[in-house]
Amino acid sequence: MFITLLFGLFIGFFGIANAALEPGPPFIRLNKTDAVIFLAAVVVADLQVGLFQIVHDYDPTEFRNNIIAHSALAKLFNIPIVLTTSFETGPNGPLPKEITQMYPDAPLIKRNGEVDAWDNSDFRKAVEATGKSQIILAGITTDVCTEYLALSLREAGYTVFANTEASGTFSKRLADDANRRMEDAGVILTGMFSVAMDLMRDWRNMPGSLQVLPFLDQYLPAYGYVARAHEGAVQNGSLAPGEDGL
């Protein structure tokens, strides 16, 4: 009986060990050749006067920076961007000048009624024309413009990365509910720094340290100051007593 017990324990341990070695879910990486930045219409449609004012899950100054940074990712990594607005002649308003001036030649689909951008045939054609399979998406509101489009894109077979830092809504509770629903549908929730690092992959790449550090200094000062501190230490620094050998 003792031998049987030992054999059972051995088999159980062996099974657990094998299970631990089984591969987990795939790590879906962003690929510059497959990626296309989407600025969902209302993400910045009312940065000044409209929808921007209903975002209460982010500080306004922080959120303004986030949506401009989201847009600037496409220029940094030279990947396509598709712009869209919803009823911009009404209370939602136009996209901010910072974005339209950044991309004067990008497709800008002005929807006159469709809530879900995917319901607009011109928008779908603009998406399909990019020939890309990965979407980096942000919008106002998170639970409507971002969520509806993300779910539609997933249904159409796209890999969707939702930039939650550049999507905002009435409350954190609504954002949490929308993010949970998107995640359950296979949408990858992420932020600007993660997107930038995944697209860059290696600081020695192009774009790499030379291009990405100034971008981060502008849009993510917390990291920019890491680089500034290193610059200061190299150019001006000297060891204080007790630092040597730490």
Summary of the structure (lengths in Angstrom):
residues: 246
radius of gyration: 22.8
end to end distance: 58.4
largest distance: 82.4
contacts: 733
relative contact order: 0.13
helix: 52%
strand: 12%
